[in-house]
């Protein structure tokens, strides 16, 4: 007799990456004259104490500029899916003192290399479009915002009245860097 061996390989479909929570913040009244600006960067939750958010909130800022390296990944592989970056954003979203700040103060964000996806990465970073979409999701960038219709996350915020206007230019030093 003849023996027939049938091998069936079942490959599970890869599940889509889990989206971190959206970290919206208080709306910015663009007619208000800005008198107090807080800013920070390089927040490493495993090394920093989240009480810093209480200190910032106690200073009663009109706006908080989060200027990059807003999260650090446990490991940086820079692979499609951005698993470690998603985990870092999820951890920041769960930080209750940061949530309290976002509830009362408008948080304007830009990225640097560690929240872009890879240490010292620039235009060559393969999943940069995926990283941009993740940034826009996490930081609740509105659908009608220019960042949603062009490359990079740079943007301008103008606040105030007539001769008392403040303009913030948040520069993207990663997406186009060569």
ZAMARGU-4260 file (C-alpha; in steps of 0.2 Angstrom, whole numbers, plus 5000, padded with zeros to 4 digits):
<rodrens>
0) 5000/5000/5000 | 5004/5018/4998 | 5005/5030/5013 | 4999/5048/5010 | 5005/5060/5023
5) 4995/5076/5024 | 5002/5091/5033 | 4991/5105/5036 | 4999/5121/5043 | 4987/5134/5051
10) 4994/5151/5054 | 4985/5162/5065 | 4982/5180/5058 | 4992/5192/5066 | 4982/5203/5078
15) 4982/5221/5075 | 4992/5231/5087 | 4983/5237/5102 | 4980/5256/5102 | 4985/5265/5118
20) 4972/5277/5126 | 4969/5294/5119 | 4977/5307/5130 | 4967/5323/5126 | 4968/5338/5136
25) 4959/5353/5141 | 4953/5364/5127 | 4964/5380/5124 | 4954/5396/5123 | 4964/5405/5109
30) 4957/5422/5114 | 4965/5421/5131 | 4981/5431/5134 | 4994/5419/5139 | 5004/5424/5155
35) 5011/5407/5161 | 5019/5393/5151 | 5025/5377/5158 | 5036/5366/5147 | 5045/5349/5149
40) 5052/5335/5140 | 5062/5318/5143 | 5049/5311/5155 | 5055/5293/5160 | 5042/5286/5171
45) 5053/5272/5178 | 5066/5285/5184 | 5055/5301/5187 | 5042/5303/5200 | 5025/5307/5194
50) 5023/5320/5207 | 5031/5332/5195 | 5014/5334/5187 | 5007/5340/5203 | 5021/5353/5204
55) 5017/5359/5186 | 4998/5359/5190 | 5001/5369/5206 | 5010/5383/5195 | 4993/5386/5186
60) 5000/5386/5168 | 4989/5392/5154 | 4997/5379/5143 | 5010/5365/5145 | 5022/5362/5131
65) 5028/5344/5130 | 5043/5346/5119 | 5048/5328/5115 | 5054/5312/5122 | 5037/5312/5131
70) 5039/5294/5133 | 5053/5282/5133 | 5051/5264/5127 | 5058/5249/5138 | 5067/5243/5122
75) 5068/5251/5105 | 5067/5240/5090 | 5060/5252/5078 | 5050/5238/5070 | 5033/5239/5062
80) 5019/5238/5075 | 5029/5249/5087 | 5025/5238/5101 | 5036/5246/5114 | 5031/5264/5110
85) 5012/5259/5111 | 5016/5251/5129 | 5025/5267/5134 | 5011/5278/5128 | 4999/5267/5138
90) 5009/5268/5153 | 5009/5287/5152 | 4990/5287/5149 | 4988/5278/5165 | 4998/5290/5175
95) 4985/5298/5186 | 4994/5314/5191 | 4997/5317/5172 | 4979/5314/5169 | 4975/5327/5182
100) 4986/5340/5173 | 4978/5336/5156 | 4961/5338/5163 | 4964/5356/5168 | 4978/5362/5156
105) 4980/5361/5137 | 4995/5350/5133 | 5003/5354/5116 | 5015/5341/5111 | 5029/5338/5099
110) 5040/5322/5098 | 5059/5319/5098 | 5068/5302/5094 | 5062/5291/5109 | 5043/5295/5106
115) 5046/5295/5087 | 5051/5277/5088 | 5070/5274/5088 | 5085/5283/5096 | 5092/5296/5085
120) 5081/5291/5070 | 5076/5303/5056 | 5069/5302/5039 | 5076/5284/5036 | 5065/5277/5050
125) 5054/5264/5041 | 5038/5265/5052 | 5038/5284/5052 | 5020/5285/5045 | 5014/5272/5057
130) 5023/5282/5071 | 5015/5298/5065 | 4997/5290/5065 | 5000/5284/5083 | 5006/5301/5089
135) 4990/5309/5081 | 4979/5296/5089 | 4987/5297/5106 | 4988/5315/5107 | 4970/5317/5101
140) 4975/5328/5086 | 4958/5334/5078 | 4953/5327/5061 | 4953/5344/5053 | 4971/5348/5060
145) 4984/5351/5046 | 4995/5337/5054 | 4982/5325/5048 | 4984/5330/5030 | 5003/5332/5028
150) 5019/5323/5034 | 5027/5327/5050 | 5019/5333/5067 | 5026/5351/5067 | 5013/5364/5070
155) 5009/5382/5076 | 4998/5388/5090 | 4993/5406/5091 | 4984/5413/5106 | 4979/5430/5112
160) 4972/5446/5106 | 4978/5459/5094 | 4994/5466/5101 | 4995/5453/5115 | 4997/5437/5104
165) 5009/5423/5108 | 5014/5411/5094 | 5021/5394/5098 | 5031/5385/5084 | 5033/5366/5088
170) 5046/5360/5076 | 5047/5342/5070 | 5066/5338/5071 | 5064/5319/5066 | 5052/5316/5052
175) 5062/5325/5038 | 5079/5324/5046 | 5093/5317/5034
</rodrens>
